[in-house]
Amino acid sequence: MTLSLLNYSENLLRRPGRAGARTISRIPAFILLAIGVQVIREGLRGLIAGM
């Protein structure tokens, strides 16, 4: 699936234009940030529970 997305990425990004491509590229960064915040939150919760 990843390979096919990479192969057709140029065609997929032509349609939304430059602003749309910028938005699409920021979505994975936001998801990664959310995962990082969740990991930190769970780590702090475990640390506080262990005191």
C-alpha contacts under 8 A as a table, 3 or more apart, distances in Angstrom:
res1	aa1	res2	aa2	distance
1	M	4	S	5.24
1	M	5	L	6.31
2	T	5	L	5.11
2	T	6	L	6.19
3	L	6	L	5.10
3	L	7	N	6.12
4	S	7	N	4.99
4	S	8	Y	6.22
5	L	8	Y	5.26
5	L	9	S	5.60
6	L	9	S	5.05
7	N	10	E	7.58
8	Y	11	N	5.37
8	Y	12	L	6.17
9	S	12	L	4.93
9	S	13	L	6.01
10	E	13	L	5.31
10	E	14	R	6.23
11	N	14	R	5.35
11	N	15	R	7.31
12	L	15	R	6.25
12	L	16	P	7.86
13	L	16	P	5.90
13	L	17	G	6.49
13	L	18	R	7.94
13	L	20	G	7.67
13	L	21	A	5.77
14	R	17	G	5.57
16	P	19	A	7.22
16	P	20	G	4.73
16	P	21	A	6.38
17	G	20	G	5.36
17	G	21	A	6.11
18	R	21	A	5.12
18	R	22	R	6.21
19	A	22	R	5.09
19	A	23	T	6.26
20	G	23	T	5.02
20	G	24	I	6.08
21	A	24	I	5.01
21	A	25	S	6.12
22	R	25	S	5.19
22	R	26	R	6.38
23	T	26	R	5.19
23	T	27	I	6.63
24	I	27	I	5.53
24	I	28	P	7.85
25	S	28	P	6.45
25	S	29	A	7.41
26	R	29	A	5.17
26	R	30	F	6.30
27	I	30	F	5.14
27	I	31	I	6.32
28	P	31	I	5.02
28	P	32	L	6.13
29	A	32	L	5.09
29	A	33	L	6.16
30	F	33	L	5.00
30	F	34	A	6.21
31	I	34	A	5.08
31	I	35	I	6.28
32	L	35	I	5.11
32	L	36	G	6.20
33	L	36	G	5.05
33	L	37	V	6.20
34	A	37	V	5.16
34	A	38	Q	6.22
35	I	38	Q	5.08
35	I	39	V	6.23
36	G	39	V	5.11
36	G	40	I	6.24
37	V	40	I	5.17
37	V	41	R	6.04
38	Q	41	R	5.02
38	Q	42	E	6.12
39	V	42	E	5.24
39	V	43	G	6.11
40	I	43	G	5.03
40	I	44	L	6.15
41	R	44	L	5.21
41	R	45	R	6.10
42	E	45	R	4.95
42	E	46	G	6.17
43	G	46	G	5.16
43	G	47	L	6.14
44	L	47	L	4.93
44	L	48	I	6.06
45	R	48	I	5.24
45	R	49	A	6.07
46	G	49	A	5.05
46	G	50	G	6.13
47	L	50	G	5.22
47	L	51	M	6.72
48	I	51	M	5.45
